[in-house]
Amino acid sequence: REREATRCAQMRPRCAEMRRDAPRCAEMRRDWGRRRLLHSADGRSTDEPRAAPLHACVCEQAPCELRSIHCIMCVLCLRPGLAQPDLQLRFVPGLGTSPDGVSSYRDIGRAGKTPSGLTLQSIAVRPTARGSVSLSSADPSAPPRIETGYGTSEADLATLRQGLRLSRELVAQPAFDGVRGEEAWPRVDLGDDAALDEYIRSTAHSANALGGSCRMGSDPLAVVDPALRVRGASGLRVVDASVLPTLPGGQLGATTFALAERAARIILGERAAGEAEAPAERRQQHAHALGAA
């Protein structure tokens, strides 16, 4: 009730008229948190012949959907008793400019070349942390206030700690002897949970899997119903990843396509049903008119 009262108080000064109050709208936002372990290439380019097997695996022999981003992904169950994988590892044949992957890609795009090295990204694909999106002012063009929730879940931190430890173990394997240089990040004692948690919290960034801010469901607090209609509004649907009650363990592209296809079938079905009912309604109206005459 306190959250609902706070949300109403926040919305009313910023809107000319409140049409529909959905207390859980934008409160269920979720995202995959991502942290990285990065190594230099011991002074050698990952494009040189000595690194050819590594480069070929990622850039030439991998399926086309992986070649396009020069990235290999795998999913793993790290904790016993899990029914589904909780960690995704991404291997990139290049060195980021910082632990922040978003700024690294921006810097690399500007420079036009990826620094030599290798990167393993650990991603918690079953996050339990929750964030939120709220208004920052009455100006509709102003950026929203976003709380990511990164680093607030002990379960997510445990998954990412294990991912970083596994990443260092993988890079230490003999297969990387020809290209492995010094570790660039995190350069902390991986046996120290507190040090790892500090690294995770200070370098967390999005893995581009955002959803849940307009949760779909049948309960009164759901923002949209199972037909993707906004509760309390007419002629309005939400058809994107924001309606997902929970995040899938894979990339959101295919899930969002499926949502769009489902929405299209629902809308076309409603339109066809309406067109089929129209002649019957016209006949009934005509009968009433004749009776009145």
C-alpha positions in Angstrom: 0.0 0.0 0.0 2.9 2.3 0.7 4.3 1.7 -2.7 0.9 2.3 -4.3 0.5 5.6 -2.4 4.0 6.7 -3.3 3.5 5.9 -7.0 0.2 7.8 -7.1 1.8 10.8 -5.4 4.6 10.7 -7.9 2.3 10.4 -11.0 -0.3 13.0 -10.1 1.9 16.2 -10.2 3.4 15.0 -13.5 0.3 14.2 -15.5 -2.6 16.5 -16.6 -5.0 13.6 -16.0 -4.5 10.2 -14.5 -6.4 7.7 -16.7 -5.2 4.4 -15.2 -3.1 3.7 -12.1 -1.1 0.5 -12.5 0.9 0.2 -9.2 3.2 -2.5 -10.5 3.9 -0.8 -13.9 7.7 -0.3 -14.2 8.4 -1.9 -10.8 9.1 -5.4 -12.1 11.9 -4.4 -14.5 14.6 -7.0 -14.8 17.8 -7.3 -16.8 20.7 -9.6 -17.1 23.7 -8.2 -15.2 27.0 -8.7 -16.9 30.6 -8.7 -15.6 33.8 -9.4 -17.5 37.2 -11.0 -17.1 39.7 -9.5 -19.7 43.2 -10.6 -20.7 45.7 -8.9 -22.9 47.2 -11.0 -25.8 50.8 -11.1 -24.5 51.8 -8.5 -27.0 50.5 -10.5 -29.9 47.5 -9.7 -32.1 44.6 -12.1 -32.0 44.7 -11.9 -35.8 48.3 -13.2 -36.1 49.0 -16.8 -37.2 49.8 -17.9 -33.7 46.2 -17.1 -32.7 44.7 -18.4 -36.0 42.9 -21.4 -34.4 41.2 -19.2 -31.9 40.2 -16.6 -34.6 39.0 -19.3 -36.9 36.8 -20.9 -34.3 35.1 -17.6 -33.6 35.2 -15.8 -36.9 35.3 -18.4 -39.6 34.0 -21.8 -38.5 31.3 -20.7 -36.1 27.7 -20.5 -37.3 26.8 -17.3 -39.2 24.8 -15.9 -36.3 27.9 -16.1 -34.1 30.3 -14.8 -36.8 28.3 -11.7 -37.1 29.2 -10.5 -33.6 32.5 -12.4 -33.2 31.2 -13.9 -30.0 30.7 -17.5 -28.8 28.1 -18.2 -26.0 27.4 -21.1 -23.7 25.0 -21.6 -20.8 25.8 -23.5 -17.7 24.3 -24.8 -14.5 26.7 -23.9 -11.7 24.7 -24.8 -8.6 23.3 -28.2 -7.8 19.6 -28.7 -8.0 18.9 -26.1 -10.7 16.4 -27.2 -13.4 17.8 -24.7 -15.9 21.1 -22.9 -16.5 21.8 -19.8 -14.5 25.0 -18.6 -16.1 25.8 -17.5 -19.7 29.5 -17.2 -20.7 30.4 -15.1 -23.7 33.8 -15.4 -25.3 35.0 -12.4 -27.3 38.4 -12.5 -29.2 39.4 -8.9 -28.2 40.3 -6.8 -25.2 37.8 -4.3 -23.9 39.0 -0.8 -23.0 37.4 -1.2 -19.5 35.3 -3.7 -17.5 32.3 -1.8 -18.9 31.3 -3.6 -22.1 29.0 -0.8 -23.3 31.7 1.9 -23.1 34.3 -0.6 -24.5 32.2 -1.2 -27.7 31.7 2.6 -28.0 35.4 3.2 -27.7 36.2 0.4 -30.1 33.7 1.7 -32.6 35.3 5.1 -32.5 38.8 3.7 -32.9 37.8 1.3 -35.6 39.9 -1.6 -34.2 39.6 -4.0 -31.3 42.7 -4.1 -29.0 44.4 -7.5 -29.0 43.3 -9.8 -26.2 40.4 -12.0 -25.0 37.3 -11.4 -22.9 35.0 -13.7 -21.1 31.7 -12.2 -20.0 29.7 -13.7 -17.1 25.9 -13.1 -17.2 23.3 -14.1 -14.6 20.5 -15.3 -16.9 18.0 -16.1 -14.1 18.2 -12.8 -12.1 16.3 -12.4 -8.9 17.1 -8.7 -8.5 14.5 -6.2 -9.6 14.8 -2.7 -10.7 12.3 0.1 -11.6 11.7 2.9 -14.1 9.9 6.0 -12.9 9.3 9.6 -14.0 12.0 12.2 -13.3 9.9 15.3 -14.2 6.8 16.5 -15.8 8.7 17.0 -19.1 7.9 14.1 -21.4 11.3 14.5 -23.1 13.3 14.2 -19.9 15.1 10.9 -19.4 13.3 8.6 -16.9 14.8 7.6 -13.5 16.1 4.1 -13.8 17.1 1.9 -10.8 18.9 -1.2 -12.2 18.9 -3.3 -9.0 22.4 -4.6 -10.0 24.2 -6.1 -7.0 21.2 -6.3 -4.7 20.6 -10.0 -4.9 22.9 -12.5 -3.1 21.8 -15.3 -5.5 22.9 -13.2 -8.5 26.2 -12.2 -6.9 26.9 -15.9 -6.2 26.2 -16.8 -9.8 28.5 -14.1 -11.1 31.3 -14.9 -8.6 31.3 -18.5 -9.9 31.3 -17.2 -13.4 34.4 -15.1 -12.9 36.2 -18.0 -11.2 35.3 -20.3 -14.0 36.4 -17.7 -16.6 39.9 -17.5 -15.0 40.1 -21.3 -14.9 39.2 -21.5 -18.6 41.8 -18.9 -19.6 44.5 -20.7 -17.6 44.1 -23.8 -19.9 47.0 -24.8 -22.2 44.9 -24.0 -25.3 45.3 -20.3 -24.5 49.1 -20.5 -23.9 49.9 -19.0 -27.3 47.8 -15.8 -26.9 47.2 -15.3 -23.1 48.9 -12.3 -21.6 48.4 -10.7 -18.2 45.0 -10.3 -16.8 43.6 -6.8 -17.3 40.5 -7.1 -15.1 39.5 -7.9 -12.4 43.0 -8.6 -11.0 41.6 -9.5 -7.5 41.8 -12.6 -5.3 39.0 -14.8 -6.6 38.8 -16.5 -3.3 37.8 -13.3 -1.6 34.0 -13.0 -1.9 33.9 -9.4 -0.7 36.5 -8.3 -3.2 34.6 -10.0 -6.0 31.3 -8.5 -4.9 32.9 -5.0 -5.0 34.2 -5.6 -8.5 30.8 -6.9 -9.6 28.9 -4.0 -8.1 31.3 -1.4 -9.5 31.5 -2.7 -13.0 27.9 -4.1 -13.6 26.3 -3.2 -16.9 23.4 -4.3 -19.0 23.6 -7.5 -21.1 20.7 -6.1 -23.2 17.9 -8.3 -21.8 15.5 -5.8 -20.4 11.9 -6.8 -19.5 9.1 -7.0 -17.0 8.1 -3.3 -16.5 4.6 -3.9 -18.0 4.1 -7.4 -16.6 1.4 -9.6 -18.2 -0.9 -11.7 -16.0 -4.4 -12.5 -14.9 -4.1 -11.0 -11.4 -5.3 -7.4 -10.6 -1.8 -6.0 -10.3 -0.7 -7.1 -13.8 -0.3 -4.2 -16.2 -1.6 -6.1 -19.3 -3.9 -9.1 -19.6 -3.0 -12.4 -21.5 -4.3 -10.7 -24.7 -1.7 -7.9 -24.1 -4.4 -5.3 -23.5 -3.6 -2.6 -21.0 -6.0 -3.1 -18.1 -8.4 -0.2 -17.7 -7.7 1.3 -21.1 -9.4 0.6 -24.5 -7.6 0.2 -27.8 -4.2 0.0 -26.2 -1.8 -3.0 -26.1 1.8 -3.5 -25.2 3.7 -5.9 -27.4 7.4 -6.0 -26.4 9.7 -7.6 -23.8 8.3 -5.4 -21.1 5.3 -7.7 -20.7 7.4 -10.8 -19.8 6.7 -11.8 -16.1 10.1 -13.4 -16.0 13.1 -13.3 -18.3 13.9 -16.4 -20.4 17.3 -17.9 -20.1 18.1 -17.0 -23.8 18.3 -13.9 -25.8 15.1 -11.9 -26.0 14.9 -11.5 -29.8 13.1 -14.8 -30.5 10.8 -14.3 -27.5 9.8 -10.8 -28.7 9.2 -12.0 -32.2 6.9 -14.7 -30.8 5.1 -12.1 -28.7 4.5 -10.0 -31.8 3.3 -12.9 -33.8 0.9 -13.9 -31.0 -0.4 -10.3 -30.8 -1.0 -10.2 -34.6 -3.0 -13.5 -34.4 -5.1 -12.1 -31.5 -5.8 -8.8 -33.3 -6.6 -10.4 -36.6 -8.9 -13.0 -34.8 -10.8 -10.2 -33.0 -11.2 -8.3 -36.3 -12.5 -11.4 -38.1 -14.9 -12.1 -35.2 -16.2 -8.5 -35.4 -16.7 -8.7 -39.1 -18.6 -12.0 -38.8 -20.9 -10.4 -36.1 -21.6 -7.3 -38.1 -24.1 -8.8 -40.6 -26.1 -10.3 -37.8 -26.2 -7.0 -36.0 -27.4 -5.3 -39.1 -30.2 -7.8 -39.6 -31.3 -7.4 -36.0 -31.3 -3.6 -36.4 -33.3 -3.9 -39.6 -35.9 -6.2 -37.9 -36.3 -3.7 -35.1 -36.8 -0.9 -37.6 -39.5 -2.9 -39.4 -41.2 -3.7 -36.1 -41.3 0.0 -35.2 -42.8 0.9 -38.5 
